[in-house]
Amino acid sequence: MKIKVFIALALLFSIRVVAQQTYNIKKFGAVGDGKTNDAIAIQKAINTCNAAGGGQVVVPAGHVFLSGPFDLKSFVELRVEGGAKILASPDESLYTKSAFRENKGEGTIWIGGEKLEQVSITGSGVIDGNGISFMGEELSDSYVLKPFNVVDPRPHLLTLIDCKKLNIDGVTFQNSAYWTVHLVGCNDVSISNITLLNSIKIRNSDGIDLDHSKNVRINNCYIESGDDCICLKNRREYEEYGACENIVISNCTMTSSSCAIKIGSENMDRISHVLINNCNIRNSNRGLGIQNRDEGTVSDVVFSNILVESRLFTDVWWGKAEPIYITAYPRATANNKDAGWRLPKGQTKGKVGAVTNIYFSNIRCTGESGVYISGESRNKISNIYFDQVSVLLNKTTKETGGVYDRRPSNVEGLVKSSIAGFYFENTGYVSLMNSAVIWGANKPAYAGKAIEQKNTADIRVVNFHENKNAQ
């Protein structure tokens, strides 16, 4: 009997040892001097770990590992230790694989992976996209984008396609030249405790993009990015993966030159069942945005317990300091550079789907513009609910205000207008309860009414307050 117990314990121990097997990339030839391209060594370690049935690939502390593109594999945990950095090589010739299949004009893949399962990226180290090295001249609030021929070499930092059971925890992602964490058709994803630090001057430097992905949790993250911090979308290049749904975002702090949390603008399917709670948005352009431009729909989204601080940026960036923003217009036609691959194949004109059942609860907004809701027609935006939403309008920058931004669409993009606390145009049913508009000590010269309505079907206002004398 004792022999059987011993054998059983030995088997359990051996299984545990295999599960904890580690593969240090330096043992596979990685130099870590910040100059040598260590991509081959990193890939060899990952491949060996995968072939052995899985384990942990370790990027050891105290080194900078310069690297060209490499791919993750199933059952591999890439662990970047504190004090370690993986740095994208600045050699543009290394980046040849398109991030969007046959659409080669919107960046390439640096760290990739497709049709994987049980993949993790962990540790307290840094994964650095070396983004500035891919930029042109620095301007006051942005960088000039370099011209390119067919392939835009700017690498997306992490692109994972059709992956199941994905875990990203603790790592710092920074300095991406394009999108940072792009998940396409992924299912059962946890992103937690990450720090994501992109230059707020780099256009297209999205933080986290959930593209046709499902059952995703994003928790306890800090994100700074030039473009959207967290974006939900359905790109046409990956249409076979279906809807983006069952998303939970909580306890995150964000800053963006575009929109902190955006749904759209690419959406050719359905985005639904989204919960966004307990977030802090600071010094951003837009705060919470739903920007529908394609035939896909957006429904059943709840925003709750959020602080939004918005300010004006230049016209380089979409947005005019709207703390809450919902628009539904067909995108610009094919002769506009924004259209391209976004329109249905063979078509030169698109259509827009409906935005319905959207809830805002306990939101405190402070900034240089108000809530903006505007659609192509009343049936495109309906059943929008506001409860305990306050908007304090106060001028804080020298940028010109008095403009609503509907870009990119087939209508006038930048519309000069007085700015209301709550603006509703071409909407169906809207409920505004227990809410307020507060005019700050530096009330903007372009300030308009507390509530502005144009061609609205049904607006229900209960217990609304306007404070004209706030200090």
C-alpha positions in Angstrom: 0.0 0.0 0.0 2.8 2.4 0.9 4.5 1.6 -2.4 1.3 2.5 -4.3 1.0 5.8 -2.5 4.6 6.6 -3.2 4.2 5.9 -6.9 1.1 8.1 -7.0 2.9 11.0 -5.3 5.8 10.6 -7.6 3.5 10.8 -10.6 1.8 13.9 -9.3 5.2 15.5 -8.6 6.4 14.7 -12.1 3.3 16.1 -13.7 3.8 19.3 -11.6 7.4 19.6 -12.7 6.4 19.4 -16.3 3.7 22.0 -15.8 6.3 24.4 -14.3 9.0 23.8 -16.9 10.7 27.1 -17.8 12.6 28.2 -20.9 15.0 31.1 -20.4 15.5 32.9 -23.8 19.2 33.5 -23.0 19.7 29.7 -23.0 18.4 29.8 -26.6 20.9 32.4 -27.8 19.3 35.7 -26.8 22.0 38.3 -26.2 20.0 41.1 -24.5 22.4 43.9 -25.3 19.7 46.2 -26.8 21.5 46.0 -30.2 21.4 42.4 -31.4 18.1 41.2 -33.0 17.1 38.4 -30.6 13.9 37.4 -32.5 15.3 34.0 -33.6 16.3 33.1 -30.0 12.9 34.2 -28.6 11.1 32.2 -31.3 13.2 29.1 -30.6 12.4 29.2 -26.9 8.6 29.6 -27.6 8.6 26.8 -30.2 10.5 24.5 -27.9 8.1 25.2 -25.0 5.1 24.6 -27.2 6.6 21.3 -28.6 7.1 20.1 -25.0 3.5 20.5 -24.2 3.7 24.0 -22.7 5.3 25.9 -19.9 6.9 29.3 -19.2 9.2 31.2 -21.5 11.2 33.6 -19.4 12.5 37.0 -20.5 15.1 37.5 -17.7 15.6 40.7 -15.7 18.5 43.1 -16.3 18.4 43.0 -20.1 17.0 44.8 -23.1 16.1 42.3 -25.9 15.9 44.0 -29.2 13.6 42.0 -31.5 12.0 41.8 -34.9 8.7 40.0 -35.3 7.9 36.7 -33.5 4.9 34.6 -32.8 3.4 33.2 -29.6 2.2 29.5 -29.5 -0.4 27.5 -27.6 0.1 26.6 -24.0 3.0 29.1 -23.6 3.2 31.7 -20.9 5.6 34.5 -22.0 6.8 35.9 -18.7 8.7 39.2 -18.8 10.4 39.7 -15.5 10.7 43.0 -13.7 13.7 44.8 -15.1 13.5 43.1 -18.4 12.4 44.7 -21.7 11.5 43.4 -25.2 12.1 46.3 -27.6 10.9 46.4 -31.2 13.6 46.7 -33.7 13.5 50.0 -35.6 14.4 48.3 -38.9 11.3 48.9 -41.0 12.3 46.2 -43.5 11.6 43.5 -40.9 7.9 44.2 -40.8 6.1 42.7 -43.7 3.1 40.8 -42.4 -0.1 42.9 -42.7 -2.2 43.4 -39.6 -5.3 43.3 -41.7 -4.7 40.6 -44.3 -5.0 41.9 -47.8 -5.4 45.5 -46.5 -1.7 46.3 -46.3 -2.0 50.0 -45.6 -2.7 50.0 -41.9 0.3 48.6 -40.2 2.1 45.3 -39.7 2.4 42.6 -37.0 5.3 42.6 -34.5 4.2 40.0 -31.8 1.6 37.8 -33.3 -0.3 34.5 -33.0 -3.2 32.8 -34.7 -5.6 29.9 -33.7 -4.0 29.5 -30.3 -5.3 28.3 -26.9 -4.2 28.9 -23.3 -1.7 31.7 -24.0 -0.5 34.0 -21.3 1.7 37.2 -21.2 2.7 37.9 -17.6 5.3 39.6 -15.4 6.1 43.1 -14.3 8.5 43.8 -17.2 8.2 46.0 -20.3 7.2 45.3 -23.9 8.2 48.4 -25.9 7.1 49.1 -29.5 9.8 51.7 -30.1 7.1 53.8 -31.7 8.9 57.1 -32.0 11.5 55.5 -34.3 8.7 54.9 -36.9 7.4 58.5 -36.8 8.2 61.6 -38.9 8.5 65.1 -37.7 7.2 66.0 -34.3 4.5 68.7 -34.2 2.9 70.5 -31.3 0.4 67.8 -30.5 1.2 64.9 -32.9 3.8 63.3 -35.2 3.8 63.5 -39.0 3.1 60.0 -40.4 5.8 58.9 -42.9 4.7 58.2 -46.4 4.8 54.5 -47.6 4.4 52.4 -50.7 1.6 49.8 -50.4 2.8 48.4 -47.0 2.7 50.7 -43.9 5.6 49.2 -41.9 4.5 50.7 -38.6 4.1 47.6 -36.3 1.1 46.8 -34.1 2.6 45.7 -30.9 0.5 42.6 -30.2 -2.0 41.0 -32.7 -3.7 37.7 -31.6 -6.2 36.1 -33.9 -8.7 33.4 -33.1 -7.3 32.6 -29.6 -9.1 30.9 -26.8 -8.4 31.2 -23.1 -6.0 34.2 -23.2 -4.5 35.8 -20.1 -2.6 39.1 -20.0 -1.5 40.2 -16.6 0.9 42.8 -15.0 3.0 43.7 -18.0 3.8 47.2 -19.1 3.1 47.8 -22.8 4.5 51.1 -24.1 5.5 53.2 -27.1 3.5 51.4 -29.8 3.7 52.8 -33.3 0.2 51.6 -34.1 -2.4 49.6 -32.2 -1.1 48.1 -29.0 -3.2 45.1 -28.0 -5.3 43.9 -30.9 -7.5 40.8 -30.3 -9.4 39.5 -33.3 -12.0 36.8 -32.9 -10.7 35.9 -29.4 -12.8 34.1 -26.8 -12.5 33.9 -23.0 -9.9 36.7 -22.4 -8.7 38.3 -19.2 -6.6 41.5 -19.3 -5.7 42.7 -15.8 -3.3 44.9 -13.9 -1.5 46.1 -17.0 0.1 49.6 -17.6 -0.2 50.8 -21.2 1.8 54.0 -21.9 1.8 55.3 -25.5 2.8 58.7 -26.7 -0.3 60.9 -26.7 1.1 62.4 -29.9 1.2 59.2 -32.0 -1.9 58.8 -34.2 -3.5 55.3 -34.4 -1.8 54.3 -31.2 -4.9 52.6 -29.7 -4.5 50.9 -26.4 -6.7 47.8 -26.4 -8.8 46.9 -29.5 -11.4 44.1 -29.1 -12.3 43.1 -32.7 -15.0 40.5 -33.1 -14.1 39.2 -29.7 -16.2 37.6 -27.0 -16.3 37.0 -23.2 -13.6 39.5 -22.4 -12.8 41.1 -19.0 -10.5 44.1 -18.7 -9.8 45.1 -15.1 -7.5 47.3 -13.0 -5.6 48.8 -15.9 -3.9 52.2 -16.4 -3.8 53.4 -20.1 -2.5 56.5 -21.8 -2.7 56.6 -25.6 -2.8 59.0 -28.5 -5.8 57.2 -30.0 -8.6 55.4 -28.2 -7.6 53.7 -24.9 -10.2 50.8 -25.2 -12.1 50.3 -28.4 -14.7 47.7 -29.4 -15.2 47.0 -33.1 -15.9 44.6 -35.9 -13.5 45.1 -38.8 -14.6 43.9 -42.2 -11.2 42.1 -42.9 -12.2 39.6 -40.2 -15.9 39.3 -40.7 -16.1 35.5 -40.3 -15.6 35.9 -36.5 -19.0 37.5 -35.9 -20.2 39.7 -33.1 -18.2 41.5 -30.4 -20.1 40.7 -27.2 -20.1 40.0 -23.5 -17.4 42.5 -22.5 -16.8 43.8 -19.0 -14.5 46.8 -18.4 -13.9 47.9 -14.8 -11.6 49.8 -12.4 -9.5 51.4 -15.2 -7.9 54.9 -15.4 -7.4 56.3 -18.9 -6.1 59.4 -20.8 -6.6 59.7 -24.6 -6.1 62.3 -27.3 -9.1 60.7 -29.0 -11.7 58.7 -27.0 -11.0 56.9 -23.7 -13.6 54.2 -24.3 -15.0 53.9 -27.8 -17.5 51.6 -29.5 -16.9 51.7 -33.3 -16.2 53.3 -35.7 -15.6 50.1 -37.7 -18.6 47.9 -37.0 -20.0 45.6 -39.8 -21.6 43.2 -37.3 -23.0 43.5 -33.8 -21.6 44.9 -30.6 -23.7 44.1 -27.5 -23.9 43.1 -23.9 -21.2 45.4 -22.6 -20.7 46.6 -19.0 -18.3 49.5 -18.2 -18.0 50.4 -14.5 -15.9 52.3 -12.0 -13.6 54.1 -14.4 -11.7 57.3 -14.1 -11.1 59.3 -17.4 -8.6 62.2 -17.1 -7.5 65.0 -19.4 -9.0 63.3 -22.5 -10.6 64.5 -25.7 -13.7 62.4 -25.7 -14.7 60.3 -22.7 -17.3 57.7 -23.6 -18.1 57.3 -27.3 -20.4 55.2 -29.5 -19.5 56.1 -33.1 -21.4 53.9 -35.5 -20.5 54.3 -39.2 -21.3 50.9 -40.7 -24.3 48.5 -41.0 -23.5 46.8 -37.7 -25.6 47.5 -34.6 -24.8 48.5 -31.0 -27.1 47.5 -28.2 -27.4 46.7 -24.5 -24.5 48.8 -23.2 -24.2 50.0 -19.6 -21.9 52.8 -18.4 -21.9 53.4 -14.7 -19.9 55.1 -11.9 -17.5 57.0 -14.1 -15.7 60.3 -13.8 -15.0 62.0 -17.1 -12.6 65.0 -17.6 -12.5 66.2 -21.2 -10.7 69.0 -23.0 -10.3 70.4 -26.6 -7.5 69.2 -28.9 -6.7 70.3 -32.4 -8.5 69.0 -35.5 -5.8 66.3 -36.0 -7.8 64.3 -33.5 -11.4 63.3 -33.9 -13.5 64.8 -31.2 -14.4 68.1 -29.6 -14.2 67.4 -25.9 -17.5 65.6 -25.7 -17.7 63.7 -22.4 -20.4 61.4 -23.8 -20.9 61.0 -27.5 -23.3 58.9 -29.6 -23.5 59.3 -33.4 -24.9 57.1 -36.1 -24.1 58.2 -39.7 -23.0 56.2 -42.8 -19.3 56.6 -43.3 -17.7 58.8 -46.0 -18.0 57.5 -49.5 -15.3 55.7 -51.4 -13.6 58.8 -52.7 -12.7 59.6 -49.1 -9.4 58.1 -47.8 -11.2 56.8 -44.7 -13.5 54.5 -46.7 -11.2 52.1 -48.5 -11.5 48.7 -47.0 -14.3 49.7 -44.6 -17.1 49.8 -47.2 -18.7 46.4 -48.2 -16.8 44.9 -51.1 -17.7 46.3 -54.4 -19.8 49.1 -53.0 -19.1 52.8 -53.0 -21.7 53.8 -50.4 -22.5 52.3 -47.0 -25.3 52.4 -44.5 -25.5 52.7 -40.8 -27.0 50.3 -38.2 -29.0 51.2 -35.1 -27.8 52.1 -31.6 -30.3 51.0 -29.0 -30.7 50.3 -25.3 -27.7 52.4 -24.0 -27.6 53.2 -20.3 -25.6 55.9 -18.4 -25.8 55.9 -14.6 -23.9 58.0 -12.0 -21.6 59.7 -14.5 -19.8 63.0 -13.5 -18.5 65.0 -16.5 -16.3 68.0 -16.4 -14.9 69.7 -19.5 -15.2 72.1 -22.5 -18.2 70.5 -24.2 -21.4 68.7 -23.4 -23.2 65.4 -24.2 -23.7 65.0 -27.9 -26.2 62.6 -29.4 -26.9 62.8 -33.2 -28.1 60.3 -35.8 -29.0 60.0 -39.5 -32.6 59.6 -38.5 -34.8 58.9 -35.4 -34.7 55.2 -35.8 -30.9 55.0 -35.7 -30.5 56.1 -32.1 -33.2 55.2 -29.6 -33.9 54.0 -26.0 -31.0 56.0 -24.5 -31.2 56.4 -20.7 -29.4 58.9 -18.5 -29.8 58.7 -14.7 -27.7 60.9 -12.4 -25.5 62.3 -15.1 -24.0 65.8 -14.5 -22.1 67.9 -16.9 -20.0 70.9 -15.8 -18.9 73.1 -18.7 -15.8 75.1 -18.1 -13.2 76.5 -20.4 -9.7 75.3 -19.7 -7.6 75.5 -22.9 -7.0 78.0 -25.7 -8.3 75.7 -28.4 -11.3 77.0 -30.3 -14.6 75.5 -29.3 -18.2 75.8 -30.5 -17.9 72.9 -32.9 -19.6 69.4 -33.0 -17.5 66.7 -34.7 -19.3 64.0 -36.8 -16.2 62.7 -38.6 -15.8 60.3 -40.5 -19.3 60.4 -42.1 -21.1 61.3 -45.3 -22.4 64.5 -43.8 -20.6 67.7 -42.7 -17.8 66.6 -40.4 -17.2 69.7 -38.2 -20.4 71.7 -37.5 -20.2 75.1 -35.9 -22.7 75.5 -33.2 -23.4 76.8 -29.7 -22.7 73.9 -27.3 -25.5 72.6 -25.1 -25.1 70.6 -21.9 -27.2 67.9 -23.5 -27.7 67.9 -27.3 -30.2 65.6 -28.9 -30.6 65.5 -32.7 -32.6 63.0 -34.8 -33.2 60.6 -31.9 -35.9 58.2 -30.8 -36.8 57.7 -27.2 -34.4 59.4 -24.7 -34.9 59.4 -20.9 -33.0 62.1 -18.9 -33.5 61.7 -15.1 -32.0 63.2 -12.0 -29.4 64.9 -14.0 -27.8 68.4 -14.2 -25.9 71.0 -16.2 -23.5 73.2 -14.3 -21.9 76.3 -15.9 -18.4 76.7 -14.5 -16.6 79.8 -13.4 -15.0 80.1 -16.9 -18.2 79.4 -18.8 -17.4 79.1 -22.5 -18.4 81.9 -24.8 -19.9 79.3 -27.1 -22.2 77.9 -24.4 -25.8 77.4 -25.4 -28.8 75.9 -23.7 -28.8 73.3 -21.0 -30.8 71.0 -23.2 -31.0 71.3 -27.0 -33.5 69.3 -29.1 -33.7 69.0 -32.9 -36.1 66.6 -34.6 -36.5 64.3 -31.5 -39.3 61.8 -31.3 -39.7 61.5 -27.5 -37.6 63.1 -24.7 -38.6 62.4 -21.1 -37.0 64.8 -18.6 -37.5 64.2 -14.9 -35.9 66.1 -12.0 -33.4 68.0 -14.2 -31.4 70.9 -12.7 -29.5 73.8 -14.3 -26.9 75.6 -12.1 -26.0 78.9 -13.7 -23.8 80.3 -10.9 -21.3 77.6 -10.1 -17.8 78.8 -8.9 
